[in-house]
Amino acid sequence: MKMLDKICINAMLRANVAKDKLESFLEEQDGVSNVVATLLILVIVVTLVTTFWGRLSEWANGLMDIIFKTKIS
């Protein structure tokens, strides 16, 4: 019985520690603004790349033509 009591108490302590860590993480506001800013920058970059994909492709092909002295169609 002592072993089961120790396991139960240990599990309850770990659950309380996890709950406290989760509450402190959710109360923190600094990390959230950094994540939002990073996601916003990522969305802007993806939007620009998809918008100018044709021009980027032409530029990359031209660059490869110059480097390898070939013509890619």
C-alpha positions, -999 to +999 in steps of 0.1 A: +000+000+000+028+024+007+041+020-028+007+029-044+005+059-020+039+072-031+030+068-068-003+086-063+013+114-043+041+117-069+016+119-097-005+146-079+026+167-073+037+164-109+002+174-121+002+205-098+037+215-111+025+211-147-006+231-140+014+259-124+038+260-153+009+261-178-008+289-159+024+310-158+030+304-195-005+315-204-001+347-182+031+357-200+025+382-228+060+387-241+062+354-260+029+359-277+038+392-294+070+376-308+051+347-323+025+370-338+052+392-354+071+362-368+039+348-383+030+381-398+064+385-414+062+349-427+027+356-443+041+388-460+071+370-474+049+341-487+025+366-503+053+385-520+069+353-533+036+340-547+028+374-563+061+377-580+068+341-588+069+346-626+094+374-624+115+354-598+115+324-621+126+345-651+154+361-630+166+327-618+166+313-653+185+343-666+210+339-638+215+302-646+219+311-683+247+335-674+264+310-650+262+279-671+262+296-706+231+277-716+195+286-726+167+272-704+132+275-718 
